[in-house]
């Protein structure tokens, strides 16, 4: 099953993204959904803070794994940061969280659009 939706660049979109993904993948169970919701929250927050454009969220389960992608048309390429371990900065941990939760993740760029995605096992 594949679900896709456009979200506006506003703070209320982050919890709306979590609800959208959970509603479309609810059959996966809470343990998987908790990880998916956290990872997609980080990607949606990055789109909101850095791209500042509307963004598209795609979620699908395909035989033992779930694929989630956030596509925007903002500038720049997302890269994991190396934040200070003493939390003097509260930013810069989103992609590190996604990296820890997902089996794989990446960035695909096509013209002015970029898609940040992750895949994780549903087992």
C-alpha positions in Angstrom: 0.0 0.0 0.0 1.3 3.5 -1.0 0.0 6.7 0.6 1.1 10.2 -0.4 0.1 13.6 0.8 1.2 17.3 0.5 1.7 19.2 3.7 2.1 23.0 4.1 5.3 24.5 5.5 3.9 25.2 9.0 4.5 23.8 12.4 1.2 22.0 12.6 2.3 19.8 9.7 4.8 17.8 11.8 2.1 16.2 14.0 -0.2 15.9 11.0 2.6 13.9 9.2 2.9 11.6 12.2 -0.9 11.0 12.1 -0.9 10.5 8.4 1.8 7.9 8.4 0.3 6.1 11.4 -3.1 6.0 9.9 -1.8 4.5 6.6 0.6 2.0 8.3 -1.5 1.1 11.4 -1.5 -2.6 10.7 2.3 -2.7 11.3 2.0 -2.5 15.1 3.0 0.0 17.7 6.7 -1.0 18.0 7.3 -0.3 14.3 5.0 2.7 14.2 6.8 4.4 17.1 10.1 4.2 15.1 8.5 5.3 11.9 6.7 8.3 13.6 9.9 9.5 15.2 12.0 9.2 12.0 9.4 10.9 9.8 9.0 13.6 12.4 12.6 14.4 12.0 12.4 14.6 8.2 9.3 16.7 8.3 10.9 19.1 10.9 13.9 19.4 8.6 11.7 20.3 5.6 9.9 22.8 7.7 13.0 24.5 9.2 15.4 24.3 6.2 13.4 24.0 3.0 10.5 26.3 4.0 8.4 25.0 1.2 5.4 22.7 1.1 6.5 19.1 1.2 5.2 15.7 0.1 5.2 12.6 2.4 5.1 9.2 0.9 4.8 6.0 2.9 4.5 2.4 1.8 5.1 -1.0 3.1 6.6 -3.5 0.7 7.1 -7.0 1.9 8.9 -6.8 5.2 10.0 -3.2 5.2 8.5 0.2 5.2 9.7 3.1 3.0 9.0 6.7 3.9 10.1 9.8 1.9 9.8 13.5 2.4 10.2 15.6 -0.8 10.6 19.4 -0.9 11.9 22.0 -3.3 14.0 24.0 -0.8 17.7 24.7 -1.3 20.6 22.7 0.1 21.4 19.0 0.6 20.7 17.5 4.0 23.8 16.0 5.7 24.2 14.6 9.2 25.9 17.1 11.5 28.2 16.5 14.4 26.4 18.3 17.3 28.1 19.1 20.6 27.7 16.2 23.0 26.9 18.6 25.9 23.7 19.8 24.2 24.9 23.4 23.9 23.0 23.3 20.7 19.6 21.6 20.5 19.7 21.3 16.7 21.6 19.0 14.4 20.5 15.6 15.6 17.6 14.8 13.3 19.4 12.9 10.6 21.5 11.1 13.2 18.3 9.9 14.8 17.0 8.7 11.4 20.3 7.0 10.8 20.0 5.1 14.1 16.4 4.1 13.5 16.5 3.1 9.9 18.1 0.2 8.1 19.1 2.6 5.4 18.4 6.2 4.4 19.4 8.6 1.7 18.9 11.7 -0.3 17.8 11.8 -4.0 18.0 15.1 -5.8 16.2 15.8 -9.1 16.3 19.4 -10.3 15.1 21.8 -7.6 13.5 18.9 -5.7 15.1 16.6 -3.1 13.8 13.6 -1.4 15.1 12.4 1.9 14.0 8.8 2.6 14.4 5.9 4.9 13.6 2.2 4.9 13.2 0.1 8.0 12.3 -3.5 8.6 8.8 -4.3 9.8 9.9 -7.4 11.7 
